[in-house]
Amino acid sequence: MLGLVHPVSTLLFLVGYGLVLPIAVRRTRIPEKYLPPAFAGHQLGLFVAACGWLVSGRLWIAAAHVGWAVVARIWFQNRG
């Protein structure tokens, strides 16, 4: 099944990366008061994308997404 496109994982990728990428690209232009909800959307998107990788059977890529979410959380909490 690893070689086939899984429809559920595709949907999860579209939703997850649809949340993550706009926030990541525009991070420097997000006003300070909107950073907490933007960061929450970023975290949610990473976990949704990680679920997509899990559904498609790619555990290591899903683990990398979760690892990056943890690193981002630490960075966000210690940014100021």
N, CA, C and O atoms as a DFTB+ gen file, in Angstrom:
320 C
 N C O
     1  1       0.823      -1.203       0.000
     2  2       0.000       0.000       0.000
     3  2       0.858       1.256       0.000
     4  3       0.345       2.338      -0.283
     5  1       2.134       1.152       0.304
     6  2       2.983       2.332       0.363
     7  2       3.112       3.020      -0.981
     8  3       3.300       4.236      -1.028
     9  1       3.019       2.289      -2.065
    10  2       3.167       2.891      -3.379
    11  2       1.894       3.559      -3.896
    12  3       1.951       4.318      -4.864
    13  1       0.758       3.294      -3.276
    14  2      -0.509       3.838      -3.729
    15  2      -0.867       5.110      -2.961
    16  3      -0.460       5.303      -1.816
    17  1      -1.634       5.963      -3.620
    18  2      -2.118       7.174      -2.958
    19  2      -3.363       6.808      -2.158
    20  3      -4.333       6.285      -2.705
    21  1      -3.325       7.083      -0.889
    22  2      -4.446       6.779      -0.017
    23  2      -5.340       8.014       0.056
    24  3      -4.846       9.087       0.405
    25  1      -6.643       7.913      -0.259
    26  2      -7.500       9.092      -0.290
    27  2      -7.626       9.807       1.058
    28  3      -7.699      11.035       1.095
    29  1      -7.650       9.064       2.155
    30  2      -7.754       9.699       3.471
    31  2      -6.469      10.459       3.789
    32  3      -6.514      11.579       4.296
    33  1      -5.316       9.842       3.488
    34  2      -4.060      10.541       3.761
    35  2      -3.935      11.788       2.893
    36  3      -3.412      12.805       3.349
    37  1      -4.402      11.727       1.665
    38  2      -4.372      12.908       0.793
    39  2      -5.211      14.033       1.381
    40  3      -4.786      15.188       1.377
    41  1      -6.381      13.716       1.880
    42  2      -7.233      14.721       2.509
    43  2      -6.550      15.311       3.747
    44  3      -6.585      16.522       3.963
    45  1      -5.932      14.448       4.553
    46  2      -5.233      14.930       5.740
    47  2      -4.050      15.821       5.372
    48  3      -3.789      16.815       6.049
    49  1      -3.329      15.470       4.295
    50  2      -2.225      16.318       3.832
    51  2      -2.735      17.690       3.404
    52  3      -2.152      18.713       3.764
    53  1      -3.811      17.711       2.644
    54  2      -4.346      18.988       2.160
    55  2      -4.775      19.889       3.316
    56  3      -4.500      21.089       3.312
    57  1      -5.443      19.308       4.294
    58  2      -5.888      20.097       5.451
    59  2      -4.690      20.508       6.308
    60  3      -4.555      21.678       6.667
    61  1      -3.830      19.561       6.631
    62  2      -2.695      19.837       7.513
    63  2      -1.722      20.840       6.933
    64  3      -1.394      21.839       7.573
    65  1      -1.258      20.577       5.718
    66  2      -0.305      21.504       5.110
    67  2      -0.974      22.815       4.710
    68  3      -0.311      23.846       4.601
    69  1      -2.287      22.773       4.493
    70  2      -3.033      24.004       4.236
    71  2      -3.026      24.936       5.439
    72  3      -3.117      26.154       5.283
    73  1      -2.921      24.376       6.627
    74  2      -2.790      25.184       7.846
    75  2      -1.337      25.606       8.093
    76  3      -1.068      26.756       8.440
    77  1      -0.418      24.675       7.915
    78  2       0.985      24.912       8.276
    79  2       1.672      25.906       7.342
    80  3       2.290      26.864       7.807
    81  1       1.571      25.695       6.066
    82  2       2.389      26.468       5.119
    83  2       2.103      27.964       5.114
    84  3       3.058      28.741       5.148
    85  1       0.858      28.418       5.076
    86  2       0.644      29.876       5.095
    87  2       1.176      30.538       6.367
    88  3       1.684      31.659       6.324
    89  1       1.058      29.850       7.482
    90  2       1.545      30.405       8.746
    91  2       3.073      30.432       8.750
    92  3       3.674      31.420       9.172
    93  1       3.695      29.367       8.289
    94  2       5.154      29.296       8.268
    95  2       5.746      30.332       7.321
    96  3       6.762      30.951       7.638
    97  1       5.129      30.522       6.178
    98  2       5.653      31.464       5.188
    99  2       5.496      32.906       5.651
   100  3       6.366      33.737       5.392
   101  1       4.407      33.208       6.325
   102  2       4.119      34.585       6.739
   103  2       4.433      34.864       8.197
   104  3       3.967      35.866       8.739
   105  1       5.196      34.023       8.839
   106  2       5.479      34.140      10.272
   107  2       5.963      35.532      10.665
   108  3       5.513      36.063      11.680
   109  1       6.848      36.128       9.910
   110  2       7.417      37.426      10.294
   111  2       6.408      38.561      10.150
   112  3       6.605      39.630      10.728
   113  1       5.333      38.354       9.393
   114  2       4.334      39.407       9.196
   115  2       3.102      39.248      10.075
   116  3       2.161      40.035       9.967
   117  1       3.094      38.252      10.933
   118  2       1.947      38.036      11.823
   119  2       2.107      38.946      13.035
   120  3       3.121      38.872      13.728
   121  1       1.119      39.808      13.303
   122  2       1.209      40.677      14.488
   123  2       1.304      39.852      15.774
   124  3       0.758      38.753      15.863
   125  1       1.994      40.392      16.747
   126  2       2.257      39.690      18.011
   127  2       0.980      39.162      18.676
   128  3       0.976      38.059      19.223
   129  1      -0.099      39.944      18.630
   130  2      -1.325      39.500      19.308
   131  2      -1.975      38.305      18.613
   132  3      -2.784      37.608      19.226
   133  1      -1.640      38.054      17.354
   134  2      -2.201      36.918      16.623
   135  2      -1.282      35.702      16.604
   136  3      -1.641      34.670      16.037
   137  1      -0.108      35.807      17.211
   138  2       0.817      34.676      17.208
   139  2       0.284      33.438      17.940
   140  3       0.414      32.335      17.411
   141  1      -0.304      33.571      19.125
   142  2      -0.790      32.350      19.788
   143  2      -1.821      31.551      18.963
   144  3      -1.674      30.334      18.845
   145  1      -2.857      32.192      18.389
   146  2      -3.772      31.378      17.575
   147  2      -3.114      30.883      16.277
   148  3      -3.425      29.791      15.802
   149  1      -2.225      31.671      15.716
   150  2      -1.523      31.224      14.496
   151  2      -0.651      30.015      14.820
   152  3      -0.601      29.052      14.054
   153  1       0.031      30.072      15.953
   154  2       0.869      28.949      16.340
   155  2       0.029      27.705      16.624
   156  3       0.430      26.593      16.282
   157  1      -1.124      27.889      17.242
   158  2      -2.021      26.753      17.491
   159  2      -2.450      26.123      16.166
   160  3      -2.517      24.899      16.054
   161  1      -2.743      26.958      15.160
   162  2      -3.082      26.432      13.833
   163  2      -1.924      25.689      13.208
   164  3      -2.115      24.662      12.557
   165  1      -0.713      26.208      13.405
   166  2       0.490      25.551      12.895
   167  2       0.653      24.175      13.538
   168  3       0.917      23.190      12.847
   169  1       0.496      24.108      14.862
   170  2       0.622      22.835      15.576
   171  2      -0.451      21.843      15.129
   172  3      -0.168      20.672      14.876
   173  1      -1.674      22.328      15.038
   174  2      -2.769      21.468      14.589
   175  2      -2.492      20.926      13.188
   176  3      -2.690      19.741      12.921
   177  1      -2.036      21.799      12.305
   178  2      -1.715      21.377      10.943
   179  2      -0.628      20.323      10.902
   180  3      -0.709      19.377      10.120
   181  1       0.395      20.477      11.741
   182  2       1.460      19.470      11.786
   183  2       0.929      18.115      12.233
   184  3       1.298      17.082      11.675
   185  1       0.066      18.123      13.237
   186  2      -0.474      16.855      13.718
   187  2      -1.436      16.226      12.709
   188  3      -1.482      15.002      12.584
   189  1      -2.202      17.043      11.990
   190  2      -3.087      16.503      10.953
   191  2      -2.247      15.896       9.827
   192  3      -2.551      14.806       9.343
   193  1      -1.192      16.599       9.411
   194  2      -0.308      16.060       8.368
   195  2       0.376      14.782       8.851
   196  3       0.530      13.832       8.082
   197  1       0.787      14.754      10.117
   198  2       1.399      13.540      10.674
   199  2       0.412      12.374      10.630
   200  3       0.804      11.241      10.350
   201  1      -0.854      12.641      10.902
   202  2      -1.879      11.584      10.793
   203  2      -1.986      11.083       9.363
   204  3      -2.180       9.890       9.130
   205  1      -1.860      11.996       8.405
   206  2      -1.871      11.586       7.004
   207  2      -0.725      10.647       6.684
   208  3      -0.900       9.668       5.959
   209  1       0.460      10.947       7.230
   210  2       1.603      10.058       7.006
   211  2       1.396       8.717       7.702
   212  3       1.798       7.679       7.177
   213  1       0.773       8.731       8.877
   214  2       0.491       7.468       9.562
   215  2      -0.483       6.606       8.767
   216  3      -0.296       5.396       8.634
   217  1      -1.527       7.247       8.241
   218  2      -2.522       6.503       7.457
   219  2      -1.871       5.882       6.223
   220  3      -2.238       4.780       5.815
   221  1      -0.911       6.583       5.632
   222  2      -0.258       6.047       4.434
   223  2       0.862       5.070       4.784
   224  3       1.513       4.531       3.889
   225  1       1.093       4.835       6.084
   226  2       2.056       3.824       6.503
   227  2       3.487       4.305       6.610
   228  3       4.407       3.487       6.619
   229  1       3.702       5.593       6.691
   230  2       5.060       6.137       6.762
   231  2       5.315       6.701       8.170
   232  3       5.225       7.905       8.409
   233  1       5.632       5.796       9.071
   234  2       5.798       6.126      10.484
   235  2       6.912       7.138      10.720
   236  3       6.741       8.060      11.517
   237  1       8.043       6.987      10.050
   238  2       9.185       7.879      10.311
   239  2       8.899       9.316       9.902
   240  3       9.335      10.250      10.575
   241  1       8.180       9.500       8.817
   242  2       7.838      10.866       8.401
   243  2       6.845      11.467       9.391
   244  3       6.940      12.647       9.729
   245  1       5.900      10.665       9.853
   246  2       4.957      11.138      10.873
   247  2       5.707      11.509      12.151
   248  3       5.408      12.531      12.769
   249  1       6.671      10.695      12.546
   250  2       7.461      10.981      13.744
   251  2       8.261      12.267      13.575
   252  3       8.414      13.028      14.531
   253  1       8.768      12.517      12.384
   254  2       9.503      13.755      12.133
   255  2       8.592      14.972      12.287
   256  3       9.019      16.001      12.810
   257  1       7.353      14.861      11.839
   258  2       6.395      15.960      11.995
   259  2       6.088      16.224      13.468
   260  3       6.029      17.374      13.902
   261  1       5.896      15.158      14.223
   262  2       5.626      15.310      15.660
   263  2       6.856      15.892      16.350
   264  3       6.732      16.749      17.225
   265  1       8.039      15.430      15.959
   266  2       9.274      15.982      16.524
   267  2       9.417      17.463      16.240
   268  3       9.807      18.234      17.118
   269  1       9.101      17.868      15.009
   270  2       9.181      19.288      14.676
   271  2       8.141      20.084      15.473
   272  3       8.417      21.214      15.875
   273  1       6.971      19.527      15.704
   274  2       5.950      20.210      16.502
   275  2       6.456      20.439      17.925
   276  3       6.205      21.494      18.507
   277  1       7.165      19.462      18.488
   278  2       7.721      19.614      19.834
   279  2       8.803      20.694      19.846
   280  3       8.831      21.536      20.743
   281  1       9.693      20.669      18.853
   282  2      10.745      21.690      18.763
   283  2      10.125      23.074      18.606
   284  3      10.560      24.026      19.254
   285  1       9.120      23.190      17.759
   286  2       8.457      24.476      17.549
   287  2       7.785      24.960      18.837
   288  3       7.810      26.155      19.134
   289  1       7.194      24.059      19.589
   290  2       6.556      24.418      20.859
   291  2       7.593      24.966      21.836
   292  3       7.359      25.989      22.480
   293  1       8.713      24.306      21.945
   294  2       9.778      24.778      22.835
   295  2      10.275      26.150      22.387
   296  3      10.456      27.050      23.206
   297  1      10.493      26.302      21.088
   298  2      10.956      27.581      20.561
   299  2       9.932      28.681      20.842
   300  3      10.302      29.775      21.268
   301  1       8.657      28.403      20.610
   302  2       7.618      29.393      20.813
   303  2       7.532      29.825      22.276
   304  3       7.365      31.010      22.566
   305  1       7.643      28.881      23.182
   306  2       7.544      29.200      24.615
   307  2       8.752      29.987      25.109
   308  3       8.634      30.747      26.070
   309  1       9.907      29.823      24.477
   310  2      11.131      30.489      24.921
   311  2      11.533      31.655      24.026
   312  3      12.666      32.127      24.117
   313  1      10.658      32.124      23.182
   314  2      11.010      33.146      22.202
   315  2      11.203      34.526      22.816
   316  3      11.889      35.364      22.232
   317  1      10.628      34.773      23.949
   318  2      10.694      36.126      24.456
   319  2      11.404      36.239      25.731
   320  3      11.531      37.338      26.271
